[in-house]
Amino acid sequence: MNQFDASDGNCDHVQCAVCEKVITGGKWFARLKHGEWMLALCCPLCTEAFESKPDAYVRRIESLAYMQSCRGSALDLPLP
């Protein structure tokens, strides 16, 4: 599971889509759906920042998710 995925309302922890603060126990300030992503935001300031540039934050999250998926596959490659 991606650390930014807030689609499960009962998740133990998720990171704020803006500041990356860990939010535990579903205690987010807001949860927004943007495209395929359901994202949690920790406070009004992060909500305002996200709403001003949502695509930029979603691109960053997608890039992090891609890098994490590549990290696992890179470890499976044989060494030269």
C-alpha positions as CSV (number, residue, x, y, z in Angstrom):
1,M,0.0,0.0,0.0
2,N,1.2,3.5,-0.8
3,Q,1.8,5.6,2.3
4,F,-0.4,8.4,0.8
5,D,-3.4,6.1,0.0
6,A,-6.3,7.3,2.2
7,S,-9.0,5.2,0.4
8,D,-9.3,2.9,3.4
9,G,-11.0,5.0,6.2
10,N,-9.8,2.5,8.8
11,C,-6.1,2.7,7.9
12,D,-3.6,2.8,10.8
13,H,-1.6,5.6,9.3
14,V,-1.3,7.7,6.1
15,Q,0.9,10.6,5.2
16,C,-0.4,14.1,4.4
17,A,-0.3,14.7,0.7
18,V,1.3,18.1,1.2
19,C,3.7,18.1,4.2
20,E,4.1,14.3,4.5
21,K,3.3,14.4,8.2
22,V,2.1,11.0,9.4
23,I,-1.6,11.0,10.3
24,T,-2.7,8.2,12.6
25,G,-6.0,6.7,13.5
26,G,-8.0,8.5,10.8
27,K,-7.4,11.9,12.4
28,W,-7.0,13.8,9.2
29,F,-8.4,17.3,8.7
30,A,-9.7,16.5,5.2
31,R,-9.8,13.6,2.8
32,L,-10.0,14.5,-0.9
33,K,-10.4,12.4,-4.1
34,H,-8.3,13.7,-7.0
35,G,-8.4,11.5,-10.1
36,E,-7.7,7.9,-8.9
37,W,-6.2,9.1,-5.6
38,M,-7.9,9.5,-2.2
39,L,-5.6,11.7,-0.2
40,A,-5.5,12.8,3.4
41,L,-4.6,16.3,4.5
42,C,-3.5,17.1,8.0
43,C,-4.6,20.7,8.5
44,P,-6.3,23.7,6.9
45,L,-3.0,25.1,5.6
46,C,-2.2,21.9,3.8
47,T,-5.7,21.7,2.4
48,E,-5.4,25.3,1.0
49,A,-2.0,24.5,-0.5
50,F,-3.3,21.3,-2.1
51,E,-6.3,23.0,-3.5
52,S,-4.1,25.7,-5.1
53,K,-1.9,23.2,-7.0
54,P,-3.4,19.7,-6.8
55,D,-1.7,18.4,-9.9
56,A,1.7,19.2,-8.6
57,Y,1.2,17.3,-5.4
58,V,-0.4,14.3,-7.1
59,R,2.6,14.2,-9.6
60,R,5.0,14.1,-6.7
61,I,3.1,11.3,-5.0
62,E,2.9,9.3,-8.3
63,S,6.7,9.8,-8.7
64,L,7.3,8.5,-5.2
65,A,5.1,5.5,-5.8
66,Y,6.9,4.8,-9.1
67,M,10.3,5.0,-7.5
68,Q,9.2,2.7,-4.7
69,S,7.9,0.1,-7.2
70,C,11.2,0.3,-9.1
71,R,13.3,-0.1,-6.0
72,G,11.9,-3.5,-5.4
73,S,12.4,-4.6,-9.0
74,A,16.0,-3.2,-9.1
75,L,16.9,-5.4,-6.1
76,D,15.8,-8.4,-8.1
77,L,18.3,-7.7,-10.9
78,P,21.5,-9.8,-11.0
79,L,24.7,-8.0,-10.2
80,P,27.3,-7.7,-13.1
